[in-house]
Structure formats: C-alpha cells, structure tokens
C-alpha cells in the first residue's frame, strides 16, 4: 500500500511538472500559389548557403509532401537562430528541378522572404530570416517561368 502511494505521488509530481522544454522553436511555412496539384513539394531549411537550396544532406530539415491543395503547410522544430528555406514544386516527382534547354526552370520554386529575381536563382542571403524562441509563421509564394 505504501509502495503504491509512493508511485502515485511520484507520478503526480512528474505530471504537474509539465512537458520538458527542448529549446526548439516551431517554424510553420505555408506554401501558396501552386499552379496545379501534380507531384510533390520538396521543402528544405538551411543554416548556411552551402547546399542551399537543393542539397538534402546539407539541410537541417527536409520534408516532402504531396502538392495536394492550394496551400500546403510544412512545420519544423528547430533551435532558434538564422535560417533560409526553399520549396520546389517537383511536378513529375523525379526529385530535382527540371530545366529547359537554356537552363530556365520549368517547375516552380520559392524561398523564404519571397524574392523573385528575374534572371537568376534567389540567394541564401535573400531568404534569411530569424527564428525566435516563440516560433515563426511564414509564407512562400511559388514562382514559375513557363
């Protein structure tokens, strides 16, 4: 009986302490302006320009979701800090950005802060944002060239 009471008291104490804080913040990114619902969206978050925007192995978070709606939401738990994120609309699900014969992308893409340079890819520095401990919600508007 005493043993059961000790377990009950210990369990109550651990429940009242609440969840442990991991120090992570939640980044929520809403991807909008999809031209269709074909294929997948490939989402990557990066700490540096190295590998941005396409190298999964150099990202700190990498997710793939079906392009199933007019808006697709990605959520990542990250330590507060400085990041840049990108999204590719991989319409044919081949895992990479397809380009035409002269190198112009034929699939949509976007990065955080939504820069839309006309004759070059957006840079990591243009996509950089601060993720505070409270978390952050952002939108990426996809851009298509054809």
Beta strands, then each sheet from edge to edge (+ up, - down):
strand 1: 24-32
strand 2: 40-46
strand 3: 61-66
strand 4: 72-79
strand 5: 81-90
strand 6: 109-111
strand 7: 129-131
strand 8: 136-141
sheet 1: 4+ 1- 8-
sheet 2: 3+ 2- 5+ 6-
sheet 3: 3+ 2- 5+ 7-
end
